[in-house]
Amino acid sequence: MRGQVLGVILAIIVVIGIGMMLISGRLSPAGDFARWLVAPLEERLSHAGKSFRDRLEHPSDIESLRAENQRLRREVERLQVAQVQLAEVEKENERLRALLHFAQAHPTYRVQGAGVVGLVIGRDPSIVDRILLNVGELDGIQPGMPVVTNTGLVGRILHVHKTTSVVLPITDPDSAVSAIVQSSRLTGIVRGQQGPTLVMKYIPLDTPVQVGDLVLTAGLGSVFPPKIVIGQVVAVQRHDYDLFQKAEIRPTVDFRRLEEVLVLTHFAPNQEVKDVLKALSEGKERP
């Protein structure tokens, strides 16, 4: 009995609620009432259908994203390579501009640009024994011609092939260059030695040589042009009982990092120098 009363009360409440909705216009008769009853179910079914479609479309989306990711990765790699190439071109331009500046500063010199295509290393990995250039007889290169960079003296041509040539660097013990100390004008002979430095011998005792002094080519004997930088004094050996003082020289040229040089083609040596170079070439040239 009590349950029936509760049922009747609940039914009355539902009817009153529906009536109020009709009066307020929130529901139109019949069709709107049905839609109101089924709306929650329709929303759930729609959501379930969308989830199902998303699952069906998801594999293709993954493949599309994967392909796009690969394309972007390739583009990044291409740009990285282009950046490296651009940096190399800029460095090469800097080196060539420096060589051009040297040539412009010495307008009387006739020069032939050359690329370093090989270095022959001695027993000590820090010592460059020979330098191979990509110019030769066909380019007018002859034995004895000086080889320089914008930073200083490299050496001279030792042997020439049709399209290549071999340089005897000033660091080689067989190399000898008449030199002058820039500050004091003292002269001497610079020779290579078994190590990364040079030694300047036969320097008169008139004036002490100072650490830090620059050493230049003296231009004596028409073997090298004058005033080409050779190196800087890093140590001095001087005794009052000796006839001469000598100095240790650090070359201004970094022989391990040579990439381009200039051959001074107007500076052909005399026959005596050619004979000395020929003997060195035949006896000591490395393959």
Secondary structure by P-SEA (a helix, b strand, c coil): caaaaaaaaaaaaaaaaaaaaaaaccccccaaaaaaaaaaaaaaaaaaaaaaaaaaaaaaaaaaaaaaaaaaaaaaaaaaaaaaaaaaaaaaaaaaaaaaaaaaaccccbbbbbbbcbbbbccccccccbbbbcccccccccccbbbbcccccccccccccccbbbbbcccccccccccccccccbbbbbbbccccbbbbccccccccccccbbbbbcccccccccccccbbbcbbbbbccccbbbbbbbbccccccccbbbbcccccccaaaaaaaaaaaaccccc
